Amino acid sequence: MTAPLLEFNDRGIYCSQADVYLDPWKPVKNALITHGHADHSRWGHERYITHSSNVPIIKHRLRVTNVIGKEWNETFVINNVKFSFHPAGHIIGSSQIRVEHKGEVWVFTGDYKTEDDGISVPYEVVKCHTFITECTFGLPVFKWLPQAQVMEDVNNWWAENQAEGKTSVLFGYSLGKAQRLLKFLDPNMGKIYTHGAIENMTQVLRPQVDFPATTLITRETKKEELLGNIVLAPPSAHGSTWIRKMAPYVTGSASGWMAFRGARRRRAVDKGFVLSDHCDWQGLLESISATGAERVIATHGYSDLFSKYLRELGYDARTAKTQYEGESGEMDGKGEKEMESEEAVLNELNINVEEKL
């Protein structure tokens, strides 16, 4: 029996014909990397191959130099297997990886979203026979509002806190979410301050995107300077001595999990903004349909329920175990696992799984 073009083993997603791995979670010789988040881009590989816009991200985060950059749709061949990177729209530099051998085409999405966020190269549909998809938000209860509406709410929240003489502290991952928020904050309202982790990452990305000006918070920064302004911070800063010095402040968090009151309560934030760098339920289904794929492999997320629904639609769908973590893999430093359990989500919304799927 012929081995599949891509297979899952204890190191990652392996192409035996080319002897390369896609987003491996253990050290390997040749690693093709979709994007810079920690669960997909790990230290220790002999050679990294990724899209050119992701090269500075990997070099900054992993402190490595052995990184090769490719352009969008640029085909490169390894032992007669054709590879190419295609926009995933997840964060800056994020790619899908297309793999072709003897007329068979597989696509690995990594993480992706279909809404154009204004800073990442928008998601591109790539036709294939087998589609390896994340399903971080693979339940029908997830339906995102347009980004413009969410950012209007963020700026209005800032204005309300400003009127009360309070500092607005907004949490978002240092790579991806923070820059998406920054791009659409209204700089006319006041100064935008940043935590060091976000400031450092933003400086790496400034050559690629025109961001508003930011001011790094240092030991010399007085809390009086922050009043009425907004602070971008990673989730790991919540509850730290760093943030307690900013009182009086109001906290907000931007995440897909903010769709649920329970998630907001468990994270002890004053305001939740539902803004995700992953597809919602409809985005996943539309993306899969557009590829023309007959086979679908669901990885991280609500993979069991999602693949079950796909089989009911007529797809040859199954799940595969990986070490990818969706939005929880985008955490900065220590933090609780962000993914809500199926039981918690469905119980909170009083949804019967069988009826909904």
Salt bridges, closest charged atoms under 4 A:
ASP23 OD2 - HIS40 ND1 2.69
ASP39 OD2 - HIS40 NE2 3.57
GLU100 OE1 - ARG98 NH1 2.76
GLU104 OE2 - ARG295 NH2 3.55
ASP111 OD2 - HIS35 NE2 3.34
ASP111 OD2 - HIS40 NE2 3.26
ASP111 OD2 - HIS90 NE2 3.74
ASP111 OD1 - HIS278 ND1 3.98
ASP111 OD1 - HIS300 NE2 2.59
GLU115 OE1 - ARG180 NH2 3.40
ASP117 OD2 - LYS113 NZ 2.72
GLU124 OE2 - HIS86 ND1 2.92
GLU134 OE2 - HIS278 ND1 2.91
GLU164 OE1 - LYS166 NZ 3.68
ASP277 OD1 - LYS113 NZ 3.51
ASP277 OD1 - ARG180 NH1 2.57
GLU312 OE2 - LYS308 NZ 2.90
GLU330 OE2 - HIS37 ND1 3.68
GLU330 OE2 - HIS90 NE2 3.53
GLU330 OE2 - HIS278 NE2 2.86
ASP332 OD1 - ARG61 NH2 3.84
GLU338 OE2 - ARG267 NE 3.62
GLU340 OE1 - ARG266 NH2 2.24
GLU340 OE2 - ARG267 NH1 3.09
GLU354 OE1 - LYS308 NZ 3.40
